[in-house]
Amino acid sequence: MSELAPYDGVLLVSFGGPEGPDDVMPFLRAVTRGRPVPPERLEAVAEHYLAVGGRSPINDANRRLLAELQAELDGRGIQAPVIWGNRNWHPLLPDALDRAHESGLERLVAIVTSLFPSWSGCRQYRMALAAAVREGHERGVEVEVDVVAPYHARPGIRAALVDRVDGGLDALGRLLGVDPGQSAAARVVFVTHSIPVEMDLASGPLGSAYSGRQRQEAHAAMQQLGARRGGVPPWDLVFCSRSGPPGQPWLEPDIDDHLVELAGDGVEGVVVVPIGFVSDHMEVVHDLDTQAAEVARRVGMSFVRVPTVGTDPRFVAALADAVLDQAALARGERPTLVPATCTPQCCHR
C-alpha cells in the first residue's frame, strides 16, 4: 500500500496572482469580491503590480515549488501527481479538480502555501475547496479533497528559518562592521501580513493563534540561533500590508512605523525576516523590498531582508511529511505529528 493512501494525488493550493498587466484589475476584483473596497484602493494596489510589469512573482514561485514537491515525492518512491490550483486566479481550484478527474484521480490531499491559522490563511481556503468540490460534483467531477492542517511547527521549516536569520546577521555585520548578534545597534525584525485584530482573536480553536503561533515560532528560532551564536539577539514581530478601513483595528506595529521607532532608539541596522510568507510574492517585493527598505534608507538604517523559505529542501521535505502525516491520519494510524483538528469555532470570521 502506498504511503499516500487513501489519496491518489496531491493538490498544492495557493493564493494566485496576475500573469501580466491585463490580469491585474480582474485579479484584484476577484480577491476583494464581496468586500466594500473603494475603487481607489484597488487602483493603488494595482500600481504595485504594474511597477513590476504586472506579473506577480507568486506564480513562478509556485511552479518551482510544484516541481520540487513532485521530485521529493518521486524520490521517496511515492508515485502520485502533484496538481496546482489557486483560490483567486488561474489555475483556479475548479480547473485543478477537473484536471485531477481527467487523470483518473478520486481523492486528493491538499496542502496550502500558508503556514499559520487564520480566516484568510486557512478557513477561507477550506471553504473555497469545499465549494469547488460541490461544484465539481454537480458537473460529474467526483473528486474528494482533504486539507492538511497548518504545518508551521515542522522542524525542517524552523531550521531553514534559523539559517536565514543567521546569514542575515552575518550580512548585517559586514555592513555595520560589528557583530550584530552582540550589539544593541542591530535588531532582528520578523514580519508577517497584518490582519484585523478581531480576525486574529478568532484564529485557532482557542483564539489568537495567528499572531501567537508566529511569535512562538520566532521565539523558538531565536533560541536555536542563540545557542549557535552564543546569545539571543534582540528581536520583534511586526506586521505589513494593512488594507482595511481606517477605523478597523489591525495587528500592529506596522514595519514602517517600527523602523522609524528603532532608528530613534539608536538601532543602526535590521535583519528583516518574512516569517509569515513562504515565497517572495508582492507583499515581500513591494512592502518589504521597496517600501520598508526606503523607510530604512530615509532614517539612515542598514537593511538586510533574508529570503523566504521558497524551495529550501527542508521546507519541501516538510510539505511532503505533512502530506504523508495527513494520509496516515486518514488511514486511522498515528502519524509522526498529529495535525490540529479544525472546529466550527476555529478561525471563524
Secondary structure, 3 states (H helix, E strand, C coil): CCCCCCCCEEEEEECCCCCCHHHHHHHHHHHCCCCCCCHHHHHHHHHHHHCCCCCCHHHHHHHHHHHHHHHHHHHCCCCCCEEEEECCCCCEHHHHHHHHHHCCCCEEEEEECCCCCCHHHHHHHHHHHHHHHHHHHHCCCCCEEEECCCCCCCHHHHHHHHHHHHHHHHHHHHHHCCCHHHCCCEEEEEEEECCEHHHHHCCCCCCCHHHHHHHHHHHHHHHHHHHHHCCCCCEEEEEECCCCCCCCCECCCEHHHHHHHHHHCCCCEEEEECCCCCCCCHHHHHHHHHHHHHHHHHCCCEEEECCCCCCCHHHHHHHHHHHHHHHHHHCCCCCCCCCCCCCCCCCCC
